[in-house]
Amino acid sequence: MTTAVYPGSFDPIHEGHLDVIKRAQMIFDKVVVGVLDNTAKSCLFTAAERAQMVRDSLGPESDVVVAHFSGLAVEFAISQGAAVIVRGLRAVSDLDSEFQMALMNRRLEPRVHTVFLTTSFANVYLSSSLIKDVCAHGGGVQGLVPAPVEVALRQRLERPGPRPRAEEEG
């Protein structure tokens, strides 16, 4: 049985992440989403909140394991019995940093391999930072994030909903 981990901050999880998770499930026997608890990084949500949003987004029928971790992704992979780390790529610009990380992980633990999955065209522009910025300024994020995530974003950013578009205003 091949286990793969998909580590990330997921602050918050969005449709691009879910796309990568679904495709990883088609390839690997077991998928573990690892939500990074990095105290050096300023996140909108705690690791526990982010992990719960991932679970809520996947639904009760999902067999994906969700856990939060701190430290190195390769060590988390080993702790989960994984031989693979899955990383999503949106554009060529992602490849440089992801390639460096994959090579370092390979040096730290040669038994763990990194597999890159490109996101679907519909989600290629999505990033958690962009989604938070749009939501913070009152923009609509429906369809970019699962419904539970949209609710959590609105609550955290204190915005009741998207502002009317310019053509909708009187």
LOLO-450001 format. One record per residue: residue number from 0; residue in three letters; x, y, z of N, C-alpha, C, O in turn. Coordinates in Angstrom, 1 decimal, always signed. Example, Ala and Ser with C-alpha at 12.3 -4.5 7.8 and 13.67 -1.06 7.14 Angstrom:
2
SITE   i  aa   n_c1   n_c2   n_c3  ca_c1  ca_c2  ca_c3   c_c1   c_c2   c_c3   o_c1   o_c2   o_c3
SITE   0 ALA  +13.2   -5.7   +7.8  +12.3   -4.5   +7.8  +13.2   -3.3   +7.8  +14.2   -3.3   +8.5
SITE   1 SER  +12.8   -2.2   +7.1  +13.7   -1.1   +7.1  +12.9   +0.0   +7.9  +13.4   +1.1   +8.0
# end
This chain:
170
SITE   i  aa   n_c1   n_c2   n_c3  ca_c1  ca_c2  ca_c3   c_c1   c_c2   c_c3   o_c1   o_c2   o_c3
SITE   0 MET   +0.8   -1.2   +0.0   +0.0   +0.0   +0.0   +0.9   +1.2   +0.0   +1.8   +1.4   +0.8
SITE   1 THR   +0.6   +2.2   -0.9   +1.4   +3.4   -1.0   +0.7   +4.5   -0.4   -0.4   +4.9   -0.8
SITE   2 THR   +1.3   +5.1   +0.6   +0.8   +6.3   +1.3   +1.5   +7.5   +0.8   +2.7   +7.6   +0.7
SITE   3 ALA   +0.7   +8.6   +0.6   +1.2   +9.9   +0.2   +0.7  +10.9   +1.1   -0.4  +10.9   +1.6
SITE   4 VAL   +1.6  +11.9   +1.4   +1.2  +13.0   +2.2   +1.2  +14.3   +1.3   +2.0  +14.4   +0.4
SITE   5 TYR   +0.2  +15.1   +1.6   +0.1  +16.4   +0.9   +0.2  +17.5   +2.0   -0.8  +17.8   +2.6
SITE   6 PRO   +1.4  +18.0   +2.2   +1.6  +19.0   +3.3   +1.4  +20.4   +2.7   +1.6  +20.7   +1.6
SITE   7 GLY   +1.0  +21.2   +3.6   +0.8  +22.6   +3.3   +0.2  +23.4   +4.4   -0.2  +22.8   +5.5
SITE   8 SER   +0.2  +24.7   +4.3   -0.4  +25.5   +5.3   -2.0  +25.6   +5.2   -2.7  +25.7   +6.2
SITE   9 PHE   -2.5  +25.5   +4.0   -3.9  +25.5   +3.7   -4.6  +26.6   +4.5   -5.6  +26.3   +5.3
SITE  10 ASP   -4.2  +27.8   +4.4   -4.7  +28.9   +5.1   -5.4  +29.9   +4.2   -4.8  +31.0   +4.0
SITE  11 PRO   -6.6  +29.6   +3.7   -7.4  +28.4   +3.9   -7.2  +27.5   +2.7   -6.6  +27.8   +1.7
SITE  12 ILE   -7.8  +26.3   +2.8   -7.9  +25.3   +1.7   -8.8  +25.9   +0.7   -9.8  +26.6   +1.0
SITE  13 HIS   -8.5  +25.7   -0.6   -9.3  +26.2   -1.7   -9.5  +25.1   -2.7   -9.0  +24.0   -2.6
SITE  14 GLU  -10.3  +25.4   -3.8  -10.6  +24.4   -4.8   -9.4  +23.8   -5.5   -9.4  +22.7   -5.9
SITE  15 GLY   -8.3  +24.6   -5.6   -7.1  +24.1   -6.2   -6.5  +23.0   -5.4   -6.0  +22.0   -5.9
SITE  16 HIS   -6.5  +23.2   -4.1   -6.0  +22.1   -3.1   -6.9  +20.9   -3.2   -6.3  +19.8   -3.3
SITE  17 LEU   -8.2  +21.1   -3.2   -9.1  +19.9   -3.3   -8.9  +19.2   -4.6   -9.0  +17.9   -4.6
SITE  18 ASP   -8.6  +19.9   -5.7   -8.3  +19.2   -7.0   -7.1  +18.3   -6.9   -7.1  +17.2   -7.3
SITE  19 VAL   -6.1  +18.8   -6.2   -4.8  +18.0   -6.1   -5.1  +16.8   -5.2   -4.7  +15.7   -5.4
SITE  20 ILE   -5.9  +17.0   -4.1   -6.2  +15.9   -3.2   -7.0  +14.8   -3.9   -6.7  +13.6   -3.8
SITE  21 LYS   -8.0  +15.2   -4.7   -8.8  +14.2   -5.4   -8.0  +13.4   -6.4   -8.1  +12.2   -6.6
SITE  22 ARG   -7.1  +14.1   -7.1   -6.2  +13.4   -8.1   -5.2  +12.5   -7.4   -4.8  +11.5   -7.9
SITE  23 ALA   -4.7  +12.9   -6.2   -3.8  +12.1   -5.5   -4.5  +10.8   -5.0   -3.9   +9.7   -5.0
SITE  24 GLN   -5.8  +10.9   -4.7   -6.5   +9.7   -4.3   -6.6   +8.7   -5.4   -6.8   +7.5   -5.2
SITE  25 MET   -6.6   +9.2   -6.6   -6.7   +8.3   -7.8   -5.4   +7.5   -8.0   -5.4   +6.5   -8.6
SITE  26 ILE   -4.3   +8.1   -7.5   -3.0   +7.5   -7.7   -2.5   +6.6   -6.5   -1.9   +5.6   -6.7
SITE  27 PHE   -2.8   +7.1   -5.3   -2.2   +6.5   -4.1   -3.3   +5.8   -3.3   -4.5   +6.2   -3.3
SITE  28 ASP   -2.9   +4.7   -2.6   -3.8   +4.0   -1.8   -4.3   +4.8   -0.6   -5.5   +4.6   -0.2
SITE  29 LYS   -3.5   +5.6   +0.0   -3.9   +6.4   +1.1   -3.3   +7.8   +1.0   -2.1   +7.9   +0.6
SITE  30 VAL   -4.1   +8.8   +1.3   -3.7  +10.2   +1.2   -3.8  +10.8   +2.6   -4.9  +10.7   +3.2
SITE  31 VAL   -2.8  +11.4   +3.1   -2.8  +12.2   +4.3   -2.5  +13.6   +4.0   -1.5  +14.0   +3.4
SITE  32 VAL   -3.5  +14.5   +4.4   -3.2  +15.9   +4.3   -2.6  +16.4   +5.6   -3.2  +16.2   +6.7
SITE  33 GLY   -1.4  +17.0   +5.5   -0.7  +17.5   +6.6   -0.8  +19.0   +6.7   -0.3  +19.7   +5.8
SITE  34 VAL   -1.5  +19.5   +7.7   -1.6  +20.9   +7.9   -0.5  +21.4   +8.7   -0.4  +21.1   +9.9
SITE  35 LEU   +0.4  +22.2   +8.1   +1.6  +22.7   +8.8   +1.3  +23.7   +9.9   +0.6  +24.7   +9.6
SITE  36 ASP   +1.7  +23.5  +11.1   +1.6  +24.4  +12.2   +3.0  +25.1  +12.4   +3.8  +24.6  +13.1
SITE  37 ASN   +3.1  +26.2  +11.6   +4.4  +26.9  +11.6   +4.2  +28.2  +12.4   +3.6  +29.2  +11.9
SITE  38 THR   +4.7  +28.3  +13.6   +4.5  +29.5  +14.4   +5.3  +30.7  +13.9   +5.0  +31.8  +14.2
SITE  39 ALA   +6.2  +30.5  +13.0   +7.0  +31.6  +12.4   +6.2  +32.2  +11.3   +6.5  +33.4  +10.9
SITE  40 LYS   +5.1  +31.6  +10.8   +4.3  +32.1   +9.7   +3.0  +32.6  +10.3   +2.4  +32.0  +11.1
SITE  41 SER   +2.6  +33.8   +9.9   +1.4  +34.4  +10.4   +0.2  +33.9   +9.5   +0.0  +34.3   +8.4
SITE  42 CYS   -0.6  +33.1  +10.2   -1.7  +32.5   +9.5   -3.0  +33.1  +10.0   -3.1  +33.6  +11.2
SITE  43 LEU   -4.0  +33.2   +9.2   -5.3  +33.7   +9.6   -6.0  +32.8  +10.6   -6.7  +33.2  +11.5
SITE  44 PHE   -5.8  +31.5  +10.4   -6.5  +30.4  +11.2   -5.4  +29.6  +11.9   -4.3  +29.4  +11.4
SITE  45 THR   -5.8  +29.0  +13.0   -4.9  +28.1  +13.7   -4.7  +26.8  +12.9   -5.6  +26.5  +12.1
SITE  46 ALA   -3.7  +26.0  +13.3   -3.6  +24.7  +12.6   -4.8  +23.8  +12.8   -5.2  +23.1  +11.9
SITE  47 ALA   -5.3  +23.9  +14.0   -6.5  +23.0  +14.3   -7.7  +23.5  +13.5   -8.5  +22.7  +13.0
SITE  48 GLU   -7.9  +24.8  +13.4   -9.0  +25.3  +12.6   -8.8  +25.0  +11.1   -9.8  +24.6  +10.4
SITE  49 ARG   -7.6  +25.1  +10.6   -7.3  +24.8   +9.2   -7.6  +23.3   +9.0   -8.1  +22.9   +7.9
SITE  50 ALA   -7.1  +22.4   +9.9   -7.3  +21.0   +9.7   -8.8  +20.7   +9.7   -9.3  +19.8   +8.9
SITE  51 GLN   -9.6  +21.3  +10.6  -11.0  +21.1  +10.6  -11.7  +21.6   +9.3  -12.6  +20.9   +8.8
SITE  52 MET  -11.2  +22.7   +8.8  -11.8  +23.2   +7.5  -11.5  +22.2   +6.4  -12.3  +22.0   +5.5
SITE  53 VAL  -10.3  +21.6   +6.4  -10.0  +20.6   +5.4  -11.0  +19.4   +5.5  -11.5  +18.9   +4.5
SITE  54 ARG  -11.2  +18.9   +6.8  -12.1  +17.8   +7.0  -13.5  +18.2   +6.5  -14.2  +17.4   +5.8
SITE  55 ASP  -14.0  +19.4   +6.9  -15.3  +19.8   +6.5  -15.4  +19.9   +5.0  -16.5  +19.6   +4.4
SITE  56 SER  -14.4  +20.4   +4.3  -14.4  +20.5   +2.9  -14.4  +19.2   +2.2  -15.0  +19.1   +1.1
SITE  57 LEU  -13.7  +18.2   +2.7  -13.7  +16.9   +2.1  -15.0  +16.1   +2.4  -15.4  +15.2   +1.6
SITE  58 GLY  -15.7  +16.4   +3.5  -16.9  +15.7   +3.8  -16.8  +14.5   +4.6  -15.7  +13.9   +4.7
SITE  59 PRO  -17.9  +14.0   +5.2  -17.8  +12.9   +6.1  -17.5  +11.5   +5.4  -17.1  +10.6   +6.1
SITE  60 GLU  -17.7  +11.4   +4.2  -17.5  +10.2   +3.4  -16.0  +10.0   +3.0  -15.6   +8.9   +2.5
SITE  61 SER  -15.2  +11.0   +3.2  -13.9  +11.0   +2.7  -13.0  +10.0   +3.5  -13.2   +9.9   +4.7
SITE  62 ASP  -12.1   +9.3   +2.8  -11.2   +8.5   +3.5   -9.8   +9.1   +3.6   -8.8   +8.5   +4.0
SITE  63 VAL   -9.7  +10.4   +3.3   -8.4  +11.1   +3.4   -8.2  +11.4   +4.9   -9.1  +11.8   +5.6
SITE  64 VAL   -7.0  +11.2   +5.4   -6.6  +11.4   +6.8   -6.1  +12.9   +6.8   -5.4  +13.3   +6.0
SITE  65 VAL   -6.6  +13.6   +7.8   -6.1  +15.0   +8.0   -5.5  +15.1   +9.4   -6.0  +14.7  +10.4
SITE  66 ALA   -4.2  +15.7   +9.4   -3.5  +15.9  +10.7   -2.7  +17.1  +10.6   -2.4  +17.6   +9.5
SITE  67 HIS   -2.5  +17.7  +11.7   -1.5  +18.9  +11.6   -0.2  +18.5  +12.2   -0.1  +17.6  +13.1
SITE  68 PHE   +0.8  +19.2  +11.8   +2.2  +18.8  +12.2   +3.0  +20.1  +12.2   +2.7  +21.1  +11.7
SITE  69 SER   +4.2  +20.0  +12.9   +5.2  +21.1  +12.9   +6.5  +20.4  +12.5   +6.7  +19.2  +12.6
SITE  70 GLY   +7.4  +21.2  +12.0   +8.7  +20.7  +11.6   +8.7  +20.4  +10.1   +8.0  +21.0   +9.3
SITE  71 LEU   +9.6  +19.4   +9.7   +9.8  +19.1   +8.3   +8.8  +18.2   +7.8   +8.4  +17.3   +8.4
SITE  72 ALA   +8.4  +18.5   +6.5   +7.4  +17.7   +5.8   +7.9  +16.3   +5.6   +7.1  +15.3   +5.7
SITE  73 VAL   +9.2  +16.1   +5.4   +9.7  +14.8   +5.2   +9.6  +14.0   +6.4   +9.4  +12.8   +6.4
SITE  74 GLU   +9.8  +14.6   +7.6   +9.7  +13.9   +8.8   +8.2  +13.5   +9.1   +7.9  +12.4   +9.6
SITE  75 PHE   +7.3  +14.4   +8.7   +5.9  +14.1   +8.9   +5.6  +12.9   +8.0   +4.8  +12.0   +8.4
SITE  76 ALA   +6.1  +12.9   +6.7   +5.9  +11.8   +5.8   +6.3  +10.5   +6.4   +5.6   +9.5   +6.4
SITE  77 ILE   +7.5  +10.4   +7.0   +8.0   +9.2   +7.6   +7.1   +8.8   +8.8   +6.8   +7.6   +8.9
SITE  78 SER   +6.6   +9.8   +9.6   +5.8   +9.4  +10.7   +4.5   +8.8  +10.3   +3.8   +8.1  +11.0
SITE  79 GLN   +4.0   +9.1   +9.1   +2.8   +8.6   +8.5   +3.0   +7.4   +7.7   +2.0   +6.8   +7.2
SITE  80 GLY   +4.2   +6.9   +7.6   +4.5   +5.7   +6.8   +4.4   +6.0   +5.3   +4.1   +5.1   +4.5
SITE  81 ALA   +4.6   +7.2   +4.9   +4.5   +7.6   +3.5   +5.8   +7.5   +2.8   +6.9   +7.8   +3.3
SITE  82 ALA   +5.7   +7.1   +1.5   +6.9   +7.0   +0.7   +6.8   +8.2   -0.3   +7.8   +8.4   -1.1
SITE  83 VAL   +5.8   +9.0   -0.3   +5.6  +10.0   -1.3   +5.1  +11.3   -0.6   +4.2  +11.3   +0.3
SITE  84 ILE   +5.6  +12.4   -1.1   +5.1  +13.8   -0.8   +4.5  +14.3   -2.1   +5.2  +14.3   -3.1
SITE  85 VAL   +3.3  +14.7   -2.0   +2.6  +15.3   -3.1   +2.7  +16.8   -3.0   +2.4  +17.4   -2.0
SITE  86 ARG   +3.0  +17.5   -4.1   +3.0  +18.9   -4.2   +2.3  +19.4   -5.4   +2.4  +18.8   -6.5
SITE  87 GLY   +1.5  +20.4   -5.3   +0.7  +21.0   -6.4   +1.5  +22.1   -7.1   +2.2  +22.9   -6.4
SITE  88 LEU   +1.4  +22.1   -8.4   +2.1  +23.2   -9.1   +1.0  +23.9   -9.9   +0.2  +23.3  -10.6
SITE  89 ARG   +1.0  +25.3   -9.8   +0.1  +26.1  -10.6   +0.7  +26.6  -11.9   +0.1  +26.6  -12.9
SITE  90 ALA   +2.0  +27.0  -11.8   +2.6  +27.6  -12.9   +4.1  +27.2  -12.9   +4.6  +26.7  -11.9
SITE  91 VAL   +4.8  +27.5  -13.9   +6.2  +27.2  -14.0   +7.0  +27.9  -12.9   +8.0  +27.4  -12.3
SITE  92 SER   +6.5  +29.1  -12.5   +7.1  +29.9  -11.4   +7.1  +29.1  -10.1   +8.0  +29.3   -9.3
SITE  93 ASP   +6.2  +28.2   -9.9   +6.2  +27.4   -8.6   +7.3  +26.3   -8.6   +7.8  +25.9   -7.6
SITE  94 LEU   +7.7  +25.9   -9.8   +8.6  +24.8  -10.0  +10.0  +25.0   -9.3  +10.5  +24.1   -8.7
SITE  95 ASP  +10.5  +26.2   -9.4  +11.8  +26.5   -8.9  +11.9  +26.2   -7.4  +12.8  +25.4   -6.9
SITE  96 SER  +11.0  +26.8   -6.6  +11.1  +26.6   -5.1  +10.7  +25.2   -4.8  +11.2  +24.6   -3.9
SITE  97 GLU   +9.7  +24.6   -5.5   +9.2  +23.3   -5.2  +10.3  +22.3   -5.5  +10.5  +21.3   -4.8
SITE  98 PHE  +11.0  +22.5   -6.6  +12.1  +21.6   -7.0  +13.2  +21.6   -5.9  +13.8  +20.6   -5.6
SITE  99 GLN  +13.6  +22.8   -5.4  +14.6  +22.9   -4.4  +14.2  +22.1   -3.1  +14.9  +21.4   -2.5
SITE 100 MET  +12.9  +22.3   -2.8  +12.4  +21.6   -1.6  +12.4  +20.1   -1.8  +12.8  +19.4   -0.9
SITE 101 ALA  +12.0  +19.7   -3.0  +12.0  +18.2   -3.3  +13.4  +17.7   -3.2  +13.6  +16.6   -2.6
SITE 102 LEU  +14.4  +18.4   -3.7  +15.8  +17.9   -3.6  +16.3  +17.9   -2.2  +17.0  +16.9   -1.8
SITE 103 MET  +15.9  +18.9   -1.4  +16.4  +18.9   +0.0  +15.7  +17.7   +0.8  +16.3  +17.0   +1.5
SITE 104 ASN  +14.4  +17.5   +0.5  +13.7  +16.4   +1.2  +14.3  +15.1   +0.8  +14.5  +14.2   +1.6
SITE 105 ARG  +14.7  +14.9   -0.5  +15.4  +13.7   -1.0  +16.7  +13.5   -0.3  +17.1  +12.4   +0.0
SITE 106 ARG  +17.4  +14.6   -0.1  +18.7  +14.5   +0.6  +18.5  +14.1   +2.1  +19.3  +13.3   +2.6
SITE 107 LEU  +17.5  +14.6   +2.7  +17.2  +14.3   +4.1  +16.7  +12.9   +4.3  +17.0  +12.3   +5.3
SITE 108 GLU  +15.9  +12.5   +3.3  +15.3  +11.1   +3.4  +15.1  +10.5   +2.1  +14.1  +10.7   +1.4
SITE 109 PRO  +16.1   +9.8   +1.6  +16.1   +9.2   +0.2  +14.9   +8.2   +0.0  +14.6   +8.0   -1.2
SITE 110 ARG  +14.3   +7.7   +1.0  +13.2   +6.8   +0.8  +11.9   +7.5   +0.4  +10.9   +6.9   +0.0
SITE 111 VAL  +11.8   +8.8   +0.6  +10.6   +9.6   +0.3  +10.8  +10.4   -1.0  +11.8  +11.1   -1.2
SITE 112 HIS   +9.8  +10.2   -1.9   +9.9  +10.8   -3.2   +8.8  +11.9   -3.3   +7.8  +11.8   -2.7
SITE 113 THR   +9.1  +12.9   -4.1   +8.2  +14.0   -4.3   +7.5  +13.8   -5.7   +8.2  +13.6   -6.7
SITE 114 VAL   +6.2  +13.9   -5.7   +5.4  +13.8   -6.9   +4.7  +15.2   -7.1   +4.0  +15.6   -6.2
SITE 115 PHE   +4.9  +15.8   -8.3   +4.2  +17.0   -8.6   +3.0  +16.8   -9.4   +3.0  +16.1  -10.4
SITE 116 LEU   +1.9  +17.4   -8.9   +0.6  +17.3   -9.7   +0.3  +18.8  -10.1   +0.2  +19.7   -9.2
SITE 117 THR   +0.0  +19.0  -11.4   -0.4  +20.3  -11.8   -1.9  +20.5  -11.5   -2.6  +19.5  -11.7
SITE 118 THR   -2.2  +21.7  -11.1   -3.6  +21.9  -10.9   -4.4  +22.0  -12.2   -3.8  +22.2  -13.2
SITE 119 SER   -5.7  +21.9  -12.1   -6.5  +22.1  -13.3   -6.5  +23.5  -13.8   -6.2  +24.4  -13.0
SITE 120 PHE   -6.8  +23.7  -15.0   -6.8  +25.1  -15.6   -7.7  +26.0  -14.9   -7.4  +27.2  -14.7
SITE 121 ALA   -8.9  +25.5  -14.4   -9.8  +26.3  -13.7   -9.3  +26.9  -12.4   -9.8  +27.9  -11.9
SITE 122 ASN   -8.3  +26.3  -11.8   -7.8  +26.7  -10.5   -6.3  +27.2  -10.6   -5.7  +27.4   -9.5
SITE 123 VAL   -5.8  +27.4  -11.7   -4.4  +27.7  -11.9   -4.0  +29.1  -11.2   -2.9  +29.2  -10.8
SITE 124 TYR   -4.9  +30.0  -11.1   -4.6  +31.3  -10.6   -4.9  +31.4   -9.1   -4.5  +32.4   -8.4
SITE 125 LEU   -5.4  +30.4   -8.5   -5.8  +30.4   -7.1   -4.6  +30.3   -6.1   -3.7  +29.5   -6.3
SITE 126 SER   -4.7  +31.1   -5.1   -3.7  +31.0   -4.0   -4.5  +31.4   -2.7   -5.4  +32.2   -2.8
SITE 127 SER   -4.1  +30.8   -1.6   -4.8  +31.2   -0.3   -4.6  +32.7   +0.0   -5.5  +33.3   +0.4
SITE 128 SER   -3.4  +33.2   -0.3   -3.2  +34.7   -0.1   -4.1  +35.5   -0.9   -4.7  +36.5   -0.4
SITE 129 LEU   -4.3  +35.2   -2.2   -5.2  +36.0   -3.0   -6.6  +35.9   -2.6   -7.4  +36.9   -2.5
SITE 130 ILE   -7.1  +34.7   -2.2   -8.4  +34.5   -1.7   -8.7  +35.3   -0.4   -9.7  +36.0   -0.3
SITE 131 LYS   -7.7  +35.3   +0.5   -7.9  +36.1   +1.8   -7.9  +37.6   +1.4   -8.7  +38.3   +2.0
SITE 132 ASP   -7.1  +38.0   +0.5   -7.1  +39.4   +0.1   -8.4  +39.9   -0.5   -9.0  +40.9   -0.1
SITE 133 VAL   -8.9  +39.1   -1.4  -10.2  +39.4   -2.1  -11.3  +39.4   -1.0  -12.1  +40.3   -1.0
SITE 134 CYS  -11.4  +38.4   -0.2  -12.4  +38.3   +0.9  -12.3  +39.5   +1.8  -13.3  +40.1   +2.2
SITE 135 ALA  -11.1  +39.9   +2.2  -10.9  +41.0   +3.2  -11.4  +42.3   +2.6  -11.8  +43.2   +3.4
SITE 136 HIS  -11.4  +42.4   +1.3  -11.8  +43.6   +0.6  -13.3  +43.5   +0.2  -13.8  +44.4   -0.6
SITE 137 GLY  -14.0  +42.5   +0.6  -15.4  +42.4   +0.3  -15.7  +41.7   -1.0  -16.9  +41.6   -1.4
SITE 138 GLY  -14.7  +41.1   -1.6  -15.0  +40.4   -2.9  -15.6  +39.0   -2.7  -15.4  +38.5   -1.6
SITE 139 GLY  -16.2  +38.5   -3.7  -16.8  +37.2   -3.6  -15.8  +36.1   -3.8  -15.0  +36.2   -4.7
SITE 140 VAL  -15.9  +35.1   -3.0  -15.0  +33.9   -3.1  -15.8  +32.6   -3.3  -15.2  +31.5   -3.3
SITE 141 GLN  -17.1  +32.8   -3.5  -17.9  +31.6   -3.8  -17.4  +30.9   -5.0  -17.2  +31.5   -6.0
SITE 142 GLY  -17.3  +29.6   -4.9  -16.8  +28.7   -6.0  -15.3  +28.6   -6.0  -14.8  +27.7   -6.7
SITE 143 LEU  -14.6  +29.4   -5.2  -13.2  +29.3   -5.1  -12.7  +28.5   -3.9  -11.7  +27.9   -3.9
SITE 144 VAL  -13.6  +28.6   -2.9  -13.4  +27.8   -1.7  -14.7  +27.1   -1.4  -15.8  +27.5   -1.8
SITE 145 PRO  -14.6  +26.0   -0.6  -15.8  +25.3   -0.2  -16.7  +26.2   +0.7  -16.1  +27.1   +1.3
SITE 146 ALA  -18.0  +25.9   +0.8  -18.9  +26.8   +1.5  -18.4  +26.9   +3.0  -18.5  +28.1   +3.5
SITE 147 PRO  -18.0  +25.9   +3.7  -17.6  +26.1   +5.1  -16.4  +27.0   +5.2  -16.3  +27.7   +6.2
SITE 148 VAL  -15.5  +27.0   +4.3  -14.4  +27.9   +4.3  -14.8  +29.3   +4.0  -14.3  +30.3   +4.7
SITE 149 GLU  -15.7  +29.5   +3.1  -16.2  +30.9   +2.9  -16.8  +31.5   +4.1  -16.6  +32.6   +4.4
SITE 150 VAL  -17.6  +30.7   +4.8  -18.2  +31.2   +6.1  -17.2  +31.5   +7.1  -17.2  +32.6   +7.7
SITE 151 ALA  -16.2  +30.7   +7.2  -15.1  +30.9   +8.2  -14.3  +32.2   +7.8  -13.9  +33.0   +8.7
SITE 152 LEU  -14.0  +32.4   +6.6  -13.3  +33.6   +6.1  -14.1  +34.8   +6.4  -13.6  +35.8   +6.9
SITE 153 ARG  -15.4  +34.8   +6.1  -16.3  +36.0   +6.4  -16.3  +36.3   +7.9  -16.3  +37.4   +8.3
SITE 154 GLN  -16.4  +35.2   +8.7  -16.5  +35.5  +10.1  -15.2  +36.0  +10.6  -15.2  +37.0  +11.4
SITE 155 ARG  -14.1  +35.5  +10.2  -12.7  +35.9  +10.7  -12.4  +37.3  +10.1  -11.8  +38.1  +10.8
SITE 156 LEU  -12.8  +37.6   +8.9  -12.5  +38.9   +8.3  -13.6  +39.9   +8.5  -13.5  +41.1   +8.1
SITE 157 GLU  -14.7  +39.5   +9.3  -15.8  +40.4   +9.6  -16.5  +41.1   +8.4  -16.7  +42.3   +8.4
SITE 158 ARG  -16.7  +40.3   +7.4  -17.4  +40.8   +6.2  -18.6  +39.9   +6.0  -18.5  +38.7   +5.9
SITE 159 PRO  -19.8  +40.5   +6.0  -21.0  +39.7   +5.8  -21.2  +39.0   +4.5  -21.9  +38.0   +4.3
SITE 160 GLY  -20.7  +39.6   +3.4  -20.8  +39.1   +2.1  -20.2  +40.0   +1.1  -19.7  +41.0   +1.4
SITE 161 PRO  -20.2  +39.6   -0.2  -19.5  +40.4   -1.2  -20.2  +41.7   -1.4  -21.4  +41.8   -1.3
SITE 162 ARG  -19.5  +42.8   -1.7  -20.0  +44.1   -2.0  -20.7  +44.0   -3.4  -20.3  +43.2   -4.2
SITE 163 PRO  -21.7  +44.8   -3.6  -22.3  +44.8   -5.0  -21.3  +45.3   -6.0  -20.4  +46.1   -5.7
SITE 164 ARG  -21.4  +44.7   -7.2  -20.5  +45.2   -8.3  -20.9  +46.6   -8.7  -22.0  +47.0   -8.4
SITE 165 ALA  -20.0  +47.3   -9.3  -20.2  +48.7   -9.6  -21.5  +48.9  -10.4  -22.3  +49.8  -10.2
SITE 166 GLU  -21.8  +48.0  -11.4  -23.0  +48.1  -12.2  -24.3  +47.8  -11.5  -25.4  +48.2  -11.9
SITE 167 GLU  -24.2  +47.2  -10.3  -25.3  +46.9   -9.5  -25.7  +48.0   -8.5  -26.8  +48.1   -8.0
SITE 168 GLU  -24.7  +48.9   -8.3  -25.0  +50.0   -7.4  -25.8  +51.1   -8.1  -25.7  +51.2   -9.3
SITE 169 GLY  -26.6  +51.8   -7.3  -27.6  +52.8   -7.8  -27.0  +53.9   -8.6  -27.7  +54.7   -9.1
# end
